[in-house]
Amino acid sequence: MGGCCGKEEDAHGRPPPGRRPSRPRAFQGAGHTLGGGGADSNTQGVDARDAAAMAAMQRANGGGTERDRKMAERRQKDELVGKILAHYQARGQDPPIGLPASDVETLRKHLAHVKREAAAKGSTARPPQIAL
């Protein structure tokens, strides 16, 4: 099984007894670097920046997609819910159940209502309770 054909391995891929296994060669191909394209990476970066700028301009001009519109509405809704919850927390009250499930227009009306109530009461927050 040894060296009849000039191979340095037996039938199972092992080196013959007394012989050191040959070292595998280091990678010799042309690999790619992470984060860049090589010599022309500057031109690729400019193209990506231009594409990002164009996309931002389209979104600003109302040319966004349905997904963009939904994301903007979700951000607005989260912001309104946060403001309403902050008002209730400052007054020491529990917010209405189902507040986050309301639509944006309902949340706007509720925030205006909460602000009017706070202004009418002089923003009298409940004094902090001290545990004895």
Rosetta silent file (secondary structure, phi, psi, omega in degrees, C-alpha in Angstrom):
SEQUENCE: MGGCCGKEEDAHGRPPPGRRPSRPRAFQGAGHTLGGGGADSNTQGVDARDAAAMAAMQRANGGGTERDRKMAERRQKDELVGKILAHYQARGQDPPIGLPASDVETLRKHLAHVKREAAAKGSTARPPQIAL
SCORE:     score description
SCORE:     0.000 S_00000001
   1 L     0.000  -13.011 -172.505    0.000    0.000    0.000 S_00000001
   2 L   -68.593 -112.897 -167.968    2.937    2.275    0.426 S_00000001
   3 L  -106.924   41.792 -178.358    4.795    3.957   -2.356 S_00000001
   4 L   -71.617  -30.922 -176.279    4.213    1.816   -5.455 S_00000001
   5 L  -108.926    9.457 -179.390    2.690    4.621   -7.496 S_00000001
   6 L    82.802    8.954  178.432    4.703    7.510   -6.078 S_00000001
   7 L   -81.529  152.720  177.646    1.875    8.656   -3.812 S_00000001
   8 L  -101.712   15.028 -179.152    2.628    9.947   -0.370 S_00000001
   9 L  -135.270  155.013  174.052   -0.638    8.635    1.083 S_00000001
  10 L   -88.226 -169.244 -176.433   -2.188    5.238    1.614 S_00000001
  11 L   -64.938  -21.715 -178.421   -5.692    4.248    0.517 S_00000001
  12 L   -97.480    7.029  178.167   -7.226    6.098    3.510 S_00000001
  13 L    84.403   10.791  179.784   -5.478    9.387    2.820 S_00000001
  14 L   -97.487  148.768  176.682   -2.904    8.948    5.605 S_00000001
  15 L   -70.114  152.306  178.238    0.839    9.410    5.072 S_00000001
  16 L   -65.134  155.774 -178.903    2.921    6.243    5.191 S_00000001
  17 L   -58.234  139.111  178.338    4.608    5.438    8.502 S_00000001
  18 L    86.147   -5.180  179.463    7.762    7.458    9.100 S_00000001
  19 L  -109.498  137.321  176.019    6.841   10.223    6.654 S_00000001
  20 L   -78.272  142.143  177.306    5.671   13.642    7.680 S_00000001
  21 L   -69.208  143.909  178.760    2.489   14.836    6.065 S_00000001
  22 L   -72.641  146.969 -179.444    3.054   17.591    3.544 S_00000001
  23 L   -75.769  141.895  175.972    1.807   20.989    4.583 S_00000001
  24 L   -70.052  145.675  179.976   -1.229   22.312    2.786 S_00000001
  25 L   -69.357  148.241  174.731   -0.441   25.249    0.573 S_00000001
  26 L   -70.058  156.805  179.787   -1.481   28.700    1.711 S_00000001
  27 L   -60.350  129.036 -175.966   -4.336   30.293   -0.159 S_00000001
  28 L  -117.081    4.221 -178.095   -2.942   31.671   -3.399 S_00000001
  29 L   -79.954  176.986  177.648   -6.065   33.108   -5.027 S_00000001
  30 L   -91.947   97.713 -178.403   -7.045   36.734   -5.364 S_00000001
  31 L   -82.574  166.889  178.882   -9.243   37.309   -2.322 S_00000001
  32 L  -102.857  144.947  177.280  -11.540   40.220   -1.687 S_00000001
  33 L   -90.537  150.475  178.703  -11.051   42.667    1.149 S_00000001
  34 L   -77.226  137.214  173.038  -13.877   43.511    3.488 S_00000001
  35 L    84.124    0.765 -179.799  -15.378   46.962    3.170 S_00000001
  36 L  -156.665  166.903 -178.103  -13.824   47.914   -0.132 S_00000001
  37 L  -109.365    1.066  178.604  -13.481   46.933   -3.702 S_00000001
  38 L   105.079 -134.476 -172.217   -9.792   47.541   -4.223 S_00000001
  39 L   -65.654  -35.067 -177.198   -8.330   50.015   -6.682 S_00000001
  40 L  -101.709   26.924 -177.049  -11.631   51.461   -7.854 S_00000001
  41 H   -68.102  -25.660  178.979  -13.321   51.641   -4.451 S_00000001
  42 H   -65.638  -39.899 -179.866  -13.467   55.444   -4.590 S_00000001
  43 H   -69.628  -33.830  178.405  -15.733   55.405   -7.621 S_00000001
  44 H   -68.274  -38.978  179.419  -18.003   52.820   -6.015 S_00000001
  45 H   -63.541  -39.279  178.992  -18.312   54.940   -2.852 S_00000001
  46 H   -65.865  -42.139  179.384  -19.322   58.000   -4.853 S_00000001
  47 H   -62.562  -40.291  179.674  -21.960   56.020   -6.710 S_00000001
  48 H   -66.542  -40.843  178.845  -23.389   54.709   -3.436 S_00000001
  49 H   -65.019  -42.015  178.528  -23.458   58.213   -1.963 S_00000001
  50 H   -62.710  -40.673  179.264  -25.171   59.581   -5.049 S_00000001
  51 H   -64.969  -40.324  178.696  -27.756   56.817   -4.904 S_00000001
  52 H   -65.735  -39.870  179.108  -28.424   57.511   -1.218 S_00000001
  53 H   -65.683  -40.738  178.553  -28.781   61.232   -1.904 S_00000001
  54 H   -64.210  -41.878  179.642  -31.204   60.585   -4.742 S_00000001
  55 H   -64.395  -39.209  179.010  -33.293   58.273   -2.562 S_00000001
  56 H   -66.002  -39.034  178.796  -33.407   60.878    0.218 S_00000001
  57 H   -66.248  -38.529  178.308  -34.530   63.554   -2.228 S_00000001
  58 H   -64.366  -41.349  179.015  -37.296   61.298   -3.543 S_00000001
  59 H   -65.218  -38.572 -179.769  -38.533   60.618   -0.023 S_00000001
  60 H   -67.306  -31.460 -179.285  -38.500   64.341    0.781 S_00000001
  61 L   -88.104    7.691  178.277  -40.531   65.103   -2.352 S_00000001
  62 L    84.786   10.569 -179.304  -43.180   62.549   -1.475 S_00000001
  63 L   -90.195   21.286 -178.441  -41.938   59.963   -3.927 S_00000001
  64 L   -75.002  170.040 -179.432  -41.508   57.349   -1.226 S_00000001
  65 L   -87.321  175.602  177.172  -42.961   53.906   -1.266 S_00000001
  66 H   -61.121  -37.715  179.651  -45.885   52.545    0.688 S_00000001
  67 H   -63.705  -41.588  178.226  -43.422   51.042    3.142 S_00000001
  68 H   -62.939  -40.399 -179.999  -41.812   54.441    3.747 S_00000001
  69 H   -64.198  -42.571  179.711  -45.212   55.999    4.387 S_00000001
  70 H   -66.084  -38.403  178.896  -46.118   53.293    6.886 S_00000001
  71 H   -65.922  -40.718  178.636  -42.804   53.644    8.685 S_00000001
  72 H   -64.539  -40.643  178.081  -43.239   57.427    8.960 S_00000001
  73 H   -64.774  -39.575  179.302  -46.767   56.952   10.311 S_00000001
  74 H   -64.594  -41.793  177.634  -45.497   54.409   12.844 S_00000001
  75 H   -61.844  -43.888 -179.775  -42.787   56.822   14.034 S_00000001
  76 H   -63.660  -41.875  179.785  -45.352   59.595   14.396 S_00000001
  77 H   -63.506  -45.105  178.803  -47.714   57.300   16.276 S_00000001
  78 H   -61.545  -38.476  179.114  -44.956   56.168   18.659 S_00000001
  79 H   -65.446  -43.986  178.911  -44.012   59.779   19.307 S_00000001
  80 H   -64.215  -43.646  178.566  -47.603   60.764   20.100 S_00000001
  81 H   -60.999  -42.005  179.111  -48.095   57.766   22.409 S_00000001
  82 H   -61.478  -42.325  179.304  -44.874   58.660   24.217 S_00000001
  83 H   -65.407  -42.385 -179.964  -45.989   62.260   24.767 S_00000001
  84 H   -65.207  -44.522  178.520  -49.405   61.177   26.047 S_00000001
  85 H   -61.849  -36.516  178.466  -47.892   58.603   28.393 S_00000001
  86 H   -64.569  -39.632  177.328  -45.490   61.239   29.725 S_00000001
  87 H   -62.410  -46.199 -179.412  -48.423   63.548   30.547 S_00000001
  88 H   -65.034  -39.307 -179.931  -50.260   60.805   32.415 S_00000001
  89 H   -66.496  -38.958  179.324  -47.117   59.768   34.273 S_00000001
  90 H   -65.622  -30.196  179.614  -46.397   63.352   35.328 S_00000001
  91 H   -91.019   -2.622  178.035  -49.923   63.610   36.731 S_00000001
  92 L    74.094   26.872 -179.045  -49.687   60.244   38.486 S_00000001
  93 L  -115.156  159.805  175.740  -52.559   58.723   36.519 S_00000001
  94 L   -85.808  138.548  177.491  -52.905   55.570   34.489 S_00000001
  95 L   -73.971  160.821  178.632  -53.230   56.049   30.719 S_00000001
  96 L   -61.924  145.552  176.298  -56.279   54.703   28.904 S_00000001
  97 L   -70.458  139.437  178.462  -56.220   51.043   27.966 S_00000001
  98 L    83.502   10.452 -179.444  -55.683   50.530   24.259 S_00000001
  99 H   -58.075  -46.462 -179.750  -53.955   53.856   23.730 S_00000001
 100 H   -65.212  -17.141 -179.409  -51.208   52.381   21.498 S_00000001
 101 H   -85.167   -6.541 -178.771  -53.873   50.750   19.310 S_00000001
 102 L   -73.910  157.049  177.072  -55.415   54.113   18.382 S_00000001
 103 L   -81.737  171.961 -172.919  -54.807   55.712   15.002 S_00000001
 104 H   -62.321  -43.784 -177.950  -52.698   58.850   14.527 S_00000001
 105 H   -63.591  -41.204  177.804  -55.629   61.280   14.279 S_00000001
 106 H   -64.095  -40.360  179.035  -57.201   59.970   17.503 S_00000001
 107 H   -64.849  -38.732  177.413  -53.853   60.248   19.274 S_00000001
 108 H   -61.621  -45.636  179.860  -53.476   63.873   18.122 S_00000001
 109 H   -63.366  -40.730 -178.819  -56.911   64.736   19.472 S_00000001
 110 H   -67.493  -38.933  178.094  -56.204   62.962   22.756 S_00000001
 111 H   -63.561  -41.149  177.226  -52.856   64.746   23.163 S_00000001
 112 H   -62.341  -41.336  178.867  -54.573   68.103   22.610 S_00000001
 113 H   -62.979  -45.138 -178.995  -57.202   67.137   25.199 S_00000001
 114 H   -64.643  -38.731  178.624  -54.565   66.084   27.748 S_00000001
 115 H   -66.471  -39.931  177.752  -52.642   69.342   27.200 S_00000001
 116 H   -63.550  -43.795  178.460  -55.817   71.399   27.684 S_00000001
 117 H   -60.432  -43.163 -178.852  -56.589   69.527   30.921 S_00000001
 118 H   -64.913  -38.903  179.349  -53.047   70.086   32.183 S_00000001
 119 H   -70.020  -37.646 -178.593  -53.231   73.799   31.382 S_00000001
 120 H   -68.324  -36.702 -179.586  -56.669   74.151   33.022 S_00000001
 121 L   -87.399    1.513  179.799  -55.514   72.475   36.221 S_00000001
 122 L    73.542   24.537 -179.922  -52.322   74.460   36.271 S_00000001
 123 L    53.275   45.676  179.533  -50.341   71.309   35.664 S_00000001
 124 L   -79.392  101.405  176.526  -50.939   70.155   39.204 S_00000001
 125 L   -82.949  148.513  178.335  -49.070   66.931   39.431 S_00000001
 126 L   -65.561  133.232 -179.952  -49.791   64.627   42.303 S_00000001
 127 L   -63.903  147.839 -179.352  -47.151   65.077   45.032 S_00000001
 128 L   -63.624  141.420  179.238  -44.759   62.159   45.374 S_00000001
 129 L   -90.472  136.901  179.771  -45.797   59.622   47.963 S_00000001
 130 L  -106.960  123.895  179.528  -43.342   58.737   50.675 S_00000001
 131 L   -78.266  129.905  179.081  -43.463   55.187   51.976 S_00000001
 132 L  -106.683    0.000    0.000  -43.340   54.996   55.755 S_00000001
